[in-house]
Amino acid sequence: MEAQKLYHVEIAPLVILPLARSPFFSYLSSESINRGSLVAIPFGKRAIEGVVFDCAPLPGLARLDESARQAPVWMKWVSKVIEKQFLTAEQLELAQYVSEEYFTPLGKTLKHFLPKRTKARKRKKDITSKLETLRLNKDESHIIKAFTTLKENAIGYVDTSQLEDRRRLFVQLAKKITAQRKQALFLIPEITLLPECEATFLKYFPSKKIAVLHSKLADGPYFEMWEKIRRGEAAVILATRQGLFAPFRRLGLVVLLEEQDESYKQWDMSPRYDSKRVAESLAALHHAKLLFVSETPSIESLYRIKQKKYVSLTPLIKTPPLAKALEIVNLRLERFRKNYSPLSQTLIDALRDTLSRGERALLYIHRQGMSAFSVCENCKNIFRCPESLHVLINNKDGTFRCGACGYKTGSFPSCPSCGHLAFRSVGFGTERVEHEVRKLFPLARVFRADRTTMQRASSAEDLYARASEGEIDILIGTQMVLKADSLPKLALVGMIDADSLLSFPNFRADEKLFQVLTRFTDRLAVTREKNRAGYLIIQTFHPESTFFQRMAALDSKAFSEKLLSEREDLFYPPFSRLISITCQGKTEEETKAAAEGMEASLREIFPKKDSRYRVSISQSAEKTISKKFFESSLIIRIPAGEPFTKEIRAFLQRASASSVIDIDPLSFF
């Protein structure tokens, strides 16, 4: 009888385990199992799934007999192989990187790499249409030439603010890579941008060569696209940040569109990864080229270009001043004139003129709902969610909803403190603006784009179709409307409440508002080049602010240099790297004590006399997140580029069991 080998299999169970211990468990198998295979295993008293990371013959046990099954006794057997080589070698390495870098258990991290498996569906026939040809213009030729000479592991940067049509460049890059029989990944921050981008690529690539991935896809289509990428059928992948974890066959290019966008940061669930850092690791694993692209580069990117860490493939453009095309409206004067509408008289007049010329308008507001918050007219308490204690959003049907947990009141809500039925709305929201616009301009075609109206998977496609066909006169929306180029004949941009972007305790607030305004100027510059009036109106209660005074110049170089100087003085990114540790407890005293104890431990760990390793620890204010929980946060600032020491890594691993660890948080709160 031929001897049958036993195999020692190292498996990462898909469960949450303490970071301080190894994520791998040893199992026995009577056959060799490929790395990346999805298997069923016994784990304690449960039957769960796991991913194979290593498999090798078990020495000393040549025959598979009853005695061999008992030795060694501590090893259990793999129940069955569910999917062979379900994950690639690069996916396994990337999962380990994300797990270690962002202090998330490997089992939990791997779930981002494993789509829900569904039965094969009858595939629709690909629509075959005549593909268009695309010739390089002068600007595109320069960028493609610079891209070709980009060295391996170098990161390229493209400022697209002066390109006539940036989507043409993306198609040219994709053609360059796919000609080498490699795959090109284009990461897009918002789902609303995908239909527009897909429509562009379908003009030059057959539909069978394109895969689209985002969170709104149903399990069936999502898995179908996933398999299309794994089989190598998809040459161009258009995706939100989930695309980083796809099973690429031969990845040759990774492009991050709108690299400055905060949507690339996963902030509300673990792993709380930064897509830009993960993209760097992904490109390195596949020996692929990496490009960051934006019309409004982030301060961090500008600094890295200056430090030669990024290679700029285009000259960074200084934004020209808008001169008479920009107007700052004082909302305090509007209230003095008894105008309590979210629209100032200046903006109303500009809307009227724009519509009379058959042109389009974009109204931007930072918040959704009817108002920013509501206050009880009797006891003056802010109306909050009874579950999460977040401020409730007022709907136009008279109900209130919570943007955090989905709680919704009845038709006749009452104040939980005094039982009063009347509330006073404070501030503006997208629904309030829409209501006012429809009242003032009943014949205008109005479209509101916010989290409420864009929930369905087809919502983004509907917005793109209606805008490109000229069926929208006034587009009202939150930040998702900033990135789309789909509104033709755009002649007016109104910023309803500029103060709302500066009201958050976020050191990036100034930068973010400046990027928003710069984006508006770029859109209106296209309009002015076509001999039409382009107009930007900013509404604020604080026009005397030095920030708004600097806005009139819109000098991006001077603004970025000032911000970099301030951040260096305050030891903020890009000069430091942030680590947030959030302690949670049932009482405010318990939470504060936990944070103070953690801070004391950190003070002992960090070297005091080592000037190369400066550390700044600051404790943020405690806040209530629900009736049952309080939280208090610690912010650690360490020099950028410095690796975590063994002591710090060990401390964060221990802290992750009772606290929330966020590497590279968006803000201090």
C-alpha positions as semicolon CSV with decimal commas, in nm:
position;residue;x (nm);y (nm);z (nm)
1;M;0,000;0,000;0,000
2;E;0,138;0,339;-0,105
3;A;0,221;0,570;0,182
4;Q;-0,004;0,871;0,210
5;K;0,134;1,196;0,345
6;L;-0,014;1,419;0,608
7;Y;-0,002;1,795;0,569
8;H;0,040;2,068;0,825
9;V;-0,187;2,361;0,725
10;E;-0,159;2,712;0,869
11;I;-0,503;2,876;0,862
12;A;-0,634;3,220;0,959
13;P;-0,986;3,168;1,100
14;L;-1,242;3,432;0,999
15;V;-1,305;3,539;1,358
16;I;-1,196;3,832;1,573
17;L;-0,895;3,738;1,786
18;P;-0,672;3,945;2,022
19;L;-0,395;4,120;1,830
20;A;-0,135;4,015;2,084
21;R;-0,162;3,649;1,980
22;S;-0,086;3,481;1,647
23;P;-0,377;3,491;1,396
24;F;-0,280;3,147;1,259
25;F;-0,391;2,802;1,377
26;S;-0,244;2,466;1,278
27;Y;-0,461;2,196;1,121
28;L;-0,412;1,855;0,962
29;S;-0,505;1,755;0,608
30;S;-0,468;1,433;0,410
31;E;-0,404;1,632;0,092
32;S;-0,211;1,941;-0,002
33;I;-0,418;2,261;-0,001
34;N;-0,315;2,563;-0,204
35;R;-0,246;2,900;-0,038
36;G;-0,545;3,130;-0,050
37;S;-0,799;2,847;-0,041
38;L;-1,118;2,897;0,159
39;V;-1,176;2,604;0,394
40;A;-1,421;2,488;0,660
41;I;-1,262;2,414;0,999
42;P;-1,366;2,323;1,353
43;F;-1,291;2,606;1,596
44;G;-1,369;2,523;1,955
45;K;-1,729;2,402;1,949
46;R;-1,807;2,591;1,629
47;A;-1,767;2,516;1,260
48;I;-1,632;2,824;1,081
49;E;-1,444;2,926;0,768
50;G;-1,077;3,012;0,734
51;V;-0,814;3,101;0,475
52;V;-0,505;2,888;0,411
53;F;-0,175;3,078;0,439
54;D;0,068;2,785;0,431
55;C;0,069;2,412;0,369
56;A;0,363;2,170;0,403
57;P;0,413;1,795;0,458
58;L;0,402;1,697;0,824
59;P;0,735;1,525;0,903
60;G;0,744;1,197;1,096
61;L;0,397;1,071;0,998
62;A;0,424;0,885;0,671
63;R;0,111;0,672;0,681
64;L;-0,247;0,780;0,730
65;D;-0,378;0,523;0,976
66;E;-0,576;0,536;1,297
67;S;-0,270;0,605;1,510
68;A;-0,168;0,891;1,283
69;R;-0,510;1,048;1,325
70;Q;-0,448;1,065;1,698
71;A;-0,102;1,218;1,678
72;P;-0,045;1,491;1,748
73;V;-0,357;1,510;1,960
74;W;-0,373;1,890;1,974
75;M;-0,416;1,925;1,597
76;K;-0,761;1,917;1,440
77;W;-0,849;1,826;1,082
78;V;-0,963;2,053;0,801
79;S;-1,330;1,969;0,743
80;K;-1,338;2,049;0,369
81;V;-1,207;2,278;0,099
82;I;-1,480;2,526;-0,001
83;E;-1,297;2,720;-0,275
84;K;-0,950;2,639;-0,409
85;Q;-0,712;2,936;-0,440
86;F;-0,995;3,179;-0,368
87;L;-0,743;3,454;-0,276
88;T;-0,423;3,539;-0,461
89;A;-0,079;3,554;-0,300
90;E;-0,087;3,934;-0,329
91;Q;-0,423;3,950;-0,152
92;L;-0,285;3,745;0,137
93;E;0,013;3,978;0,175
94;L;-0,204;4,288;0,147
95;A;-0,444;4,154;0,411
96;Q;-0,152;4,101;0,651
97;Y;-0,025;4,453;0,581
98;V;-0,366;4,613;0,649
99;S;-0,411;4,403;0,963
100;E;-0,072;4,500;1,107
101;E;-0,073;4,865;0,993
102;Y;-0,424;4,943;1,122
103;F;-0,431;4,713;1,426
104;T;-0,725;4,502;1,312
105;P;-0,749;4,123;1,363
106;L;-0,649;3,937;1,046
107;G;-0,972;3,734;1,049
108;K;-1,178;4,052;1,039
109;T;-0,956;4,211;0,773
110;L;-0,986;3,908;0,544
111;K;-1,362;3,950;0,525
112;H;-1,303;4,258;0,307
113;F;-1,124;4,031;0,060
114;L;-1,399;3,766;0,050
115;P;-1,715;3,854;-0,142
116;K;-2,038;3,674;-0,066
117;R;-2,044;3,372;-0,297
118;T;-2,356;3,328;-0,508
119;K;-2,470;3,080;-0,768
120;A;-2,374;3,152;-1,125
121;R;-2,636;3,355;-1,303
122;K;-2,727;3,359;-1,666
123;R;-2,509;3,633;-1,802
124;K;-2,651;3,896;-2,030
125;K;-2,496;3,929;-2,372
126;D;-2,245;4,209;-2,387
127;I;-2,365;4,503;-2,590
128;T;-2,140;4,534;-2,893
129;S;-2,110;4,880;-3,042
130;K;-1,856;5,047;-3,263
131;L;-1,571;5,172;-3,050
132;E;-1,437;5,522;-3,099
133;T;-1,072;5,604;-3,160
134;L;-0,891;5,856;-2,947
135;R;-0,588;6,059;-3,045
136;L;-0,354;6,222;-2,801
137;N;-0,351;6,599;-2,779
138;K;-0,044;6,800;-2,677
139;D;-0,110;6,796;-2,299
140;E;-0,197;6,425;-2,295
141;S;0,115;6,336;-2,497
142;H;0,333;6,515;-2,243
143;I;0,172;6,331;-1,948
144;I;0,182;5,988;-2,119
145;K;0,549;6,037;-2,204
146;A;0,629;6,131;-1,843
147;F;0,421;5,835;-1,722
148;T;0,615;5,595;-1,947
149;T;0,947;5,703;-1,797
150;L;0,815;5,673;-1,439
151;K;1,041;5,434;-1,251
152;E;0,911;5,128;-1,067
153;N;0,798;5,205;-0,709
154;A;0,784;5,578;-0,794
155;I;0,453;5,755;-0,730
156;G;0,331;5,988;-1,001
157;Y;0,105;6,289;-0,953
158;V;-0,119;6,448;-1,216
159;D;-0,281;6,789;-1,165
160;T;-0,582;6,780;-1,400
161;S;-0,709;7,131;-1,331
162;Q;-0,599;7,261;-1,673
163;L;-0,691;6,957;-1,882
164;E;-0,977;7,006;-2,125
165;D;-1,121;6,662;-2,043
166;R;-0,943;6,455;-1,778
167;R;-1,143;6,144;-1,870
168;R;-0,961;6,132;-2,205
169;L;-0,634;6,100;-2,014
170;F;-0,768;5,809;-1,808
171;V;-0,867;5,624;-2,125
172;Q;-0,521;5,682;-2,273
173;L;-0,354;5,548;-1,958
174;A;-0,579;5,241;-1,963
175;K;-0,500;5,176;-2,330
176;K;-0,129;5,202;-2,258
177;I;-0,150;4,941;-1,980
178;T;-0,400;4,702;-2,141
179;A;-0,182;4,692;-2,454
180;Q;0,069;4,514;-2,229
181;R;-0,207;4,265;-2,132
182;K;-0,222;4,406;-1,780
183;Q;-0,512;4,534;-1,571
184;A;-0,574;4,899;-1,479
185;L;-0,752;4,993;-1,156
186;F;-0,920;5,335;-1,129
187;L;-1,031;5,419;-0,775
188;I;-1,315;5,671;-0,750
189;P;-1,422;5,830;-0,418
190;E;-1,800;5,849;-0,476
191;I;-2,048;5,608;-0,633
192;T;-2,211;5,905;-0,807
193;L;-1,901;5,939;-1,028
194;L;-1,900;5,579;-1,152
195;P;-2,176;5,600;-1,420
196;E;-2,010;5,901;-1,582
197;C;-1,669;5,733;-1,578
198;E;-1,808;5,401;-1,704
199;A;-1,991;5,575;-1,990
200;T;-1,660;5,730;-2,102
201;F;-1,471;5,400;-2,099
202;L;-1,752;5,218;-2,285
203;K;-1,683;5,443;-2,583
204;Y;-1,333;5,299;-2,620
205;F;-1,344;4,953;-2,455
206;P;-1,589;4,664;-2,503
207;S;-1,818;4,616;-2,201
208;K;-1,679;4,266;-2,137
209;K;-1,341;4,426;-2,063
210;I;-1,478;4,658;-1,793
211;A;-1,566;4,569;-1,432
212;V;-1,740;4,805;-1,188
213;L;-1,726;4,748;-0,810
214;H;-1,905;4,942;-0,537
215;S;-2,099;4,880;-0,214
216;K;-2,444;4,937;-0,367
217;L;-2,415;4,637;-0,600
218;A;-2,627;4,334;-0,510
219;D;-2,439;4,017;-0,407
220;G;-2,491;3,849;-0,746
221;P;-2,355;4,127;-0,970
222;Y;-2,078;4,203;-0,720
223;F;-1,954;3,843;-0,719
224;E;-1,984;3,830;-1,098
225;M;-1,757;4,134;-1,131
226;W;-1,518;3,988;-0,872
227;E;-1,486;3,665;-1,073
228;K;-1,443;3,864;-1,394
229;I;-1,139;4,033;-1,239
230;R;-1,001;3,706;-1,101
231;R;-1,028;3,529;-1,437
232;G;-0,845;3,817;-1,602
233;E;-1,138;3,902;-1,832
234;A;-1,166;4,257;-1,696
235;A;-0,889;4,482;-1,824
236;V;-1,027;4,804;-1,672
237;I;-1,163;4,807;-1,316
238;L;-1,362;5,110;-1,199
239;A;-1,425;5,093;-0,826
240;T;-1,469;5,272;-0,498
241;R;-1,218;5,184;-0,225
242;Q;-1,340;4,817;-0,216
243;G;-1,150;4,772;-0,542
244;L;-0,821;4,765;-0,349
245;F;-0,903;4,414;-0,227
246;A;-0,998;4,259;-0,563
247;P;-0,820;3,944;-0,695
248;F;-0,614;4,099;-0,977
249;R;-0,457;3,872;-1,234
250;R;-0,188;4,107;-1,372
251;L;-0,223;4,454;-1,225
252;G;-0,018;4,714;-1,410
253;L;-0,166;5,047;-1,300
254;V;-0,342;5,194;-0,996
255;V;-0,496;5,542;-1,029
256;L;-0,661;5,733;-0,741
257;L;-0,895;5,997;-0,876
258;E;-0,962;6,294;-0,647
259;E;-0,684;6,181;-0,414
260;Q;-0,765;6,458;-0,164
261;D;-1,114;6,322;-0,098
262;E;-1,193;6,212;0,258
263;S;-1,402;5,921;0,128
264;Y;-1,078;5,726;0,078
265;K;-1,047;5,697;0,455
266;Q;-1,246;5,419;0,622
267;W;-1,336;5,588;0,950
268;D;-1,653;5,423;1,083
269;M;-1,554;5,055;1,102
270;S;-1,243;4,837;1,126
271;P;-1,004;4,819;0,958
272;R;-0,989;5,200;0,955
273;Y;-0,754;5,209;0,660
274;D;-0,634;5,496;0,444
275;S;-0,679;5,398;0,078
276;K;-0,378;5,602;-0,031
277;R;-0,142;5,403;0,190
278;V;-0,304;5,072;0,097
279;A;-0,280;5,163;-0,273
280;E;0,095;5,217;-0,231
281;S;0,130;4,868;-0,083
282;L;-0,096;4,716;-0,352
283;A;0,106;4,873;-0,635
284;A;0,433;4,757;-0,479
285;L;0,308;4,397;-0,443
286;H;0,211;4,382;-0,811
287;H;0,507;4,594;-0,935
288;A;0,244;4,824;-1,083
289;K;0,263;5,198;-1,148
290;L;0,074;5,426;-0,909
291;L;-0,077;5,764;-0,995
292;F;-0,254;6,015;-0,771
293;V;-0,484;6,248;-0,962
294;S;-0,671;6,562;-0,859
295;E;-0,782;6,908;-0,966
296;T;-0,718;7,034;-0,612
297;P;-0,415;6,854;-0,459
298;S;-0,417;6,796;-0,086
299;I;-0,168;6,978;0,136
300;E;0,001;6,644;0,213
301;S;0,047;6,571;-0,158
302;L;0,185;6,919;-0,229
303;Y;0,438;6,868;0,050
304;R;0,542;6,525;-0,085
305;I;0,584;6,668;-0,435
306;K;0,804;6,938;-0,284
307;Q;1,004;6,668;-0,100
308;K;1,042;6,468;-0,428
309;K;0,849;6,174;-0,282
310;Y;0,588;6,215;-0,558
311;V;0,686;6,279;-0,919
312;S;0,470;6,553;-1,069
313;L;0,384;6,468;-1,429
314;T;0,226;6,809;-1,484
315;P;0,315;7,159;-1,362
316;L;0,113;7,255;-1,055
317;I;-0,119;7,534;-1,163
318;K;-0,169;7,854;-0,968
319;T;-0,542;7,920;-0,960
320;P;-0,620;8,257;-1,123
321;P;-0,828;8,506;-0,922
322;L;-1,197;8,526;-1,001
323;A;-1,205;8,906;-0,984
324;K;-1,564;9,022;-1,027
325;A;-1,697;8,668;-1,072
326;L;-1,694;8,604;-0,694
327;E;-1,919;8,768;-0,438
328;I;-1,932;8,714;-0,061
329;V;-2,279;8,777;0,085
330;N;-2,326;8,879;0,448
331;L;-2,616;8,670;0,586
332;R;-2,637;8,893;0,895
333;L;-2,758;9,175;0,670
334;E;-3,014;8,940;0,517
335;R;-3,154;8,865;0,861
336;F;-3,158;9,238;0,940
337;R;-3,371;9,284;0,627
338;K;-3,611;9,017;0,757
339;N;-3,499;8,761;0,497
340;Y;-3,489;8,427;0,683
341;S;-3,468;8,217;0,368
342;P;-3,154;8,006;0,307
343;L;-3,120;8,202;-0,019
344;S;-2,999;8,561;-0,006
345;Q;-3,157;8,818;-0,236
346;T;-2,830;8,832;-0,430
347;L;-2,844;8,457;-0,493
348;I;-3,215;8,469;-0,585
349;D;-3,149;8,740;-0,843
350;A;-2,853;8,547;-0,984
351;L;-3,064;8,229;-1,011
352;R;-3,335;8,419;-1,192
353;D;-3,086;8,563;-1,445
354;T;-2,919;8,223;-1,497
355;L;-3,248;8,043;-1,567
356;S;-3,362;8,319;-1,804
357;R;-3,051;8,256;-2,017
358;G;-3,120;7,881;-2,027
359;E;-2,813;7,800;-1,817
360;R;-2,763;7,579;-1,512
361;A;-2,698;7,641;-1,143
362;L;-2,540;7,436;-0,865
363;L;-2,631;7,501;-0,501
364;Y;-2,395;7,340;-0,251
365;I;-2,476;7,282;0,117
366;H;-2,284;7,076;0,367
367;R;-2,584;6,924;0,549
368;Q;-2,888;6,725;0,443
369;G;-3,240;6,756;0,588
370;M;-3,455;7,064;0,650
371;S;-3,219;7,225;0,903
372;A;-2,890;7,178;1,088
373;F;-3,074;7,105;1,415
374;S;-3,401;7,177;1,596
375;V;-3,460;7,334;1,938
376;C;-3,764;7,291;2,164
377;E;-3,944;7,626;2,182
378;N;-4,035;7,567;2,547
379;C;-3,724;7,431;2,723
380;K;-3,468;7,526;2,451
381;N;-3,312;7,179;2,450
382;I;-3,174;7,046;2,121
383;F;-3,389;6,762;1,984
384;R;-3,167;6,452;1,988
385;C;-3,200;6,083;1,901
386;P;-3,302;5,877;2,210
387;E;-3,073;5,593;2,097
388;S;-2,746;5,757;1,986
389;L;-2,804;6,112;2,116
390;H;-2,704;6,255;1,777
391;V;-2,886;6,567;1,655
392;L;-3,206;6,468;1,472
393;I;-3,256;6,582;1,112
394;N;-3,586;6,753;1,033
395;N;-3,773;6,612;0,730
396;K;-4,020;6,809;0,520
397;D;-4,302;6,568;0,619
398;G;-4,273;6,686;0,982
399;T;-4,085;6,381;1,110
400;F;-3,728;6,369;1,242
401;R;-3,463;6,108;1,167
402;C;-3,118;6,021;1,299
403;G;-2,839;6,019;1,042
404;A;-2,628;5,790;1,263
405;C;-2,857;5,498;1,354
406;G;-3,163;5,541;1,130
407;Y;-3,409;5,616;1,413
408;K;-3,723;5,801;1,296
409;T;-3,993;5,976;1,497
410;G;-4,367;5,964;1,439
411;S;-4,568;6,237;1,266
412;F;-4,620;6,435;1,591
413;P;-4,291;6,420;1,786
414;S;-4,264;6,575;2,129
415;C;-3,971;6,703;2,330
416;P;-3,836;6,420;2,552
417;S;-3,753;6,676;2,826
418;C;-4,079;6,869;2,861
419;G;-4,323;6,709;2,617
420;H;-4,368;7,029;2,412
421;L;-4,477;6,975;2,048
422;A;-4,327;7,283;1,882
423;F;-3,965;7,306;1,762
424;R;-3,766;7,585;1,603
425;S;-3,532;7,496;1,316
426;V;-3,180;7,635;1,321
427;G;-2,954;7,642;1,016
428;F;-3,011;7,502;0,668
429;G;-3,025;7,157;0,508
430;T;-3,061;7,028;0,151
431;E;-3,436;6,963;0,189
432;R;-3,496;7,315;0,319
433;V;-3,305;7,463;0,025
434;E;-3,496;7,244;-0,222
435;H;-3,828;7,351;-0,070
436;E;-3,733;7,717;-0,101
437;V;-3,605;7,683;-0,459
438;R;-3,920;7,503;-0,576
439;K;-4,134;7,774;-0,416
440;L;-3,941;8,057;-0,583
441;F;-3,890;7,885;-0,921
442;P;-4,186;7,647;-0,975
443;L;-4,103;7,588;-1,343
444;A;-3,737;7,500;-1,285
445;R;-3,627;7,138;-1,302
446;V;-3,468;7,074;-0,962
447;F;-3,268;6,769;-0,849
448;R;-3,151;6,710;-0,491
449;A;-2,849;6,483;-0,440
450;D;-2,772;6,378;-0,081
451;R;-2,749;6,058;0,121
452;T;-3,128;6,024;0,134
453;T;-3,196;6,056;-0,239
454;M;-2,888;5,860;-0,354
455;Q;-2,945;5,538;-0,158
456;R;-3,049;5,316;-0,450
457;A;-2,784;5,165;-0,680
458;S;-2,951;5,329;-0,983
459;S;-2,960;5,679;-0,825
460;A;-2,614;5,775;-0,953
461;E;-2,700;5,659;-1,304
462;D;-3,025;5,859;-1,292
463;L;-2,840;6,174;-1,187
464;Y;-2,581;6,133;-1,462
465;A;-2,843;6,062;-1,731
466;R;-3,065;6,356;-1,638
467;A;-2,775;6,600;-1,604
468;S;-2,603;6,501;-1,930
469;E;-2,933;6,524;-2,119
470;G;-2,995;6,876;-1,987
471;E;-3,295;6,779;-1,771
472;I;-3,167;6,956;-1,457
473;D;-3,179;7,334;-1,423
474;I;-3,080;7,358;-1,055
475;L;-2,878;7,086;-0,884
476;I;-2,882;7,095;-0,502
477;G;-2,649;6,867;-0,311
478;T;-2,386;6,786;-0,052
479;Q;-2,020;6,707;-0,127
480;M;-2,105;6,425;-0,370
481;V;-2,204;6,682;-0,635
482;L;-1,863;6,851;-0,622
483;K;-1,679;6,576;-0,804
484;A;-1,912;6,525;-1,100
485;D;-1,856;6,707;-1,429
486;S;-2,199;6,616;-1,562
487;L;-2,381;6,952;-1,544
488;P;-2,357;7,124;-1,884
489;K;-2,391;7,500;-1,921
490;L;-2,303;7,554;-1,555
491;A;-2,306;7,932;-1,504
492;L;-2,379;7,981;-1,133
493;V;-2,254;7,818;-0,815
494;G;-2,403;7,916;-0,482
495;M;-2,250;7,809;-0,150
496;I;-2,546;7,830;0,087
497;D;-2,366;7,822;0,422
498;A;-1,987;7,838;0,399
499;D;-1,960;7,859;0,780
500;S;-2,080;7,498;0,817
501;L;-1,752;7,367;0,674
502;L;-1,550;7,572;0,925
503;S;-1,762;7,484;1,228
504;F;-1,608;7,141;1,290
505;P;-1,310;7,092;1,524
506;N;-1,099;6,970;1,230
507;F;-0,753;7,104;1,149
508;R;-0,827;7,028;0,781
509;A;-1,139;7,251;0,770
510;D;-0,964;7,549;0,605
511;E;-0,802;7,324;0,346
512;K;-1,129;7,147;0,267
513;L;-1,324;7,470;0,217
514;F;-1,049;7,612;-0,001
515;Q;-1,056;7,296;-0,217
516;V;-1,433;7,325;-0,253
517;L;-1,410;7,687;-0,366
518;T;-1,119;7,613;-0,599
519;R;-1,322;7,333;-0,756
520;F;-1,606;7,577;-0,816
521;T;-1,372;7,825;-0,984
522;D;-1,245;7,554;-1,219
523;R;-1,601;7,465;-1,321
524;L;-1,689;7,827;-1,386
525;A;-1,363;7,888;-1,573
526;V;-1,485;7,643;-1,838
527;T;-1,805;7,847;-1,867
528;R;-1,612;8,175;-1,904
529;E;-1,393;8,024;-2,177
530;K;-1,713;7,969;-2,375
531;N;-1,794;8,342;-2,355
532;R;-2,063;8,297;-2,091
533;A;-2,081;8,456;-1,748
534;G;-1,962;8,233;-1,466
535;Y;-2,052;8,344;-1,115
536;L;-1,970;8,219;-0,764
537;I;-2,166;8,339;-0,461
538;I;-2,051;8,254;-0,107
539;Q;-2,300;8,309;0,177
540;T;-2,160;8,349;0,527
541;F;-2,245;8,503;0,863
542;H;-1,878;8,604;0,907
543;P;-1,759;8,784;0,591
544;E;-1,505;8,977;0,799
545;S;-1,313;8,654;0,867
546;T;-0,955;8,659;0,739
547;F;-1,025;8,326;0,571
548;F;-1,301;8,471;0,352
549;Q;-1,096;8,781;0,283
550;R;-0,822;8,561;0,139
551;M;-1,078;8,378;-0,072
552;A;-1,113;8,666;-0,315
553;A;-0,756;8,611;-0,433
554;L;-0,782;8,231;-0,449
555;D;-0,404;8,202;-0,472
556;S;-0,355;7,831;-0,414
557;K;0,026;7,853;-0,385
558;A;0,020;8,123;-0,117
559;F;-0,264;7,948;0,067
560;S;-0,090;7,607;0,072
561;E;0,240;7,758;0,188
562;K;0,064;7,933;0,476
563;L;-0,114;7,611;0,578
564;L;0,211;7,412;0,563
565;S;0,382;7,669;0,783
566;E;0,099;7,653;1,038
567;R;0,096;7,274;1,042
568;E;0,471;7,253;1,090
569;D;0,445;7,488;1,389
570;L;0,160;7,282;1,538
571;F;0,317;6,944;1,445
572;Y;0,021;6,833;1,230
573;P;0,031;6,617;0,912
574;P;0,222;6,602;0,683
575;F;0,492;6,668;0,946
576;S;0,347;6,412;1,186
577;R;0,140;6,099;1,178
578;L;-0,173;6,082;1,392
579;I;-0,293;5,792;1,606
580;S;-0,630;5,815;1,779
581;I;-0,717;5,596;2,078
582;T;-1,082;5,617;2,185
583;C;-1,185;5,480;2,524
584;Q;-1,550;5,394;2,586
585;G;-1,731;5,348;2,914
586;K;-2,072;5,347;3,083
587;T;-2,001;5,663;3,284
588;E;-1,815;5,983;3,209
589;E;-1,587;5,932;3,510
590;E;-1,498;5,577;3,402
591;T;-1,415;5,691;3,048
592;K;-1,205;5,984;3,162
593;A;-1,013;5,768;3,409
594;A;-0,938;5,509;3,138
595;A;-0,806;5,779;2,903
596;E;-0,590;5,936;3,174
597;G;-0,448;5,596;3,271
598;M;-0,366;5,524;2,908
599;E;-0,198;5,862;2,869
600;A;0,019;5,795;3,175
601;S;0,128;5,461;3,028
602;L;0,211;5,625;2,696
603;R;0,426;5,889;2,864
604;E;0,644;5,610;3,007
605;I;0,676;5,430;2,673
606;F;0,785;5,719;2,453
607;P;1,153;5,820;2,474
608;K;1,192;6,156;2,643
609;K;1,545;6,250;2,540
610;D;1,545;6,119;2,181
611;S;1,503;6,432;1,965
612;R;1,447;6,219;1,654
613;Y;1,131;6,073;1,802
614;R;0,917;6,365;1,914
615;V;0,577;6,270;2,047
616;S;0,284;6,491;2,134
617;I;-0,008;6,343;2,328
618;S;-0,326;6,546;2,362
619;Q;-0,652;6,432;2,518
620;S;-0,972;6,541;2,342
621;A;-1,292;6,629;2,524
622;E;-1,525;6,357;2,641
623;K;-1,849;6,321;2,448
624;T;-2,167;6,121;2,489
625;I;-2,238;5,878;2,206
626;S;-2,553;5,725;2,352
627;K;-2,740;5,696;2,679
628;K;-2,528;5,394;2,769
629;F;-2,182;5,495;2,651
630;F;-1,935;5,779;2,683
631;E;-1,608;5,813;2,500
632;S;-1,282;6,001;2,545
633;S;-1,004;6,016;2,289
634;L;-0,627;6,044;2,297
635;I;-0,442;6,181;1,995
636;I;-0,079;6,079;1,951
637;R;0,139;6,269;1,705
638;I;0,463;6,105;1,597
639;P;0,706;6,219;1,326
640;A;0,596;6,127;0,974
641;G;0,792;5,838;0,827
642;E;0,897;5,695;1,163
643;P;0,802;5,327;1,209
644;F;0,618;5,212;1,518
645;T;0,861;5,087;1,780
646;K;0,808;4,744;1,935
647;E;0,695;4,908;2,259
648;I;0,436;5,128;2,088
649;R;0,308;4,841;1,872
650;A;0,274;4,616;2,178
651;F;0,090;4,892;2,365
652;L;-0,155;4,953;2,077
653;Q;-0,218;4,580;2,042
654;R;-0,312;4,560;2,409
655;A;-0,521;4,879;2,390
656;S;-0,718;4,752;2,090
657;A;-0,896;4,497;2,310
658;S;-1,082;4,769;2,503
659;S;-1,046;5,079;2,282
660;V;-1,084;5,190;1,922
661;I;-0,753;5,245;1,743
662;D;-0,760;5,474;1,440
663;I;-0,437;5,525;1,246
664;D;-0,436;5,845;1,034
665;P;-0,774;5,977;1,159
666;L;-0,944;6,254;0,962
667;S;-0,973;6,482;1,264
668;F;-0,914;6,501;1,638
669;F;-1,277;6,424;1,724
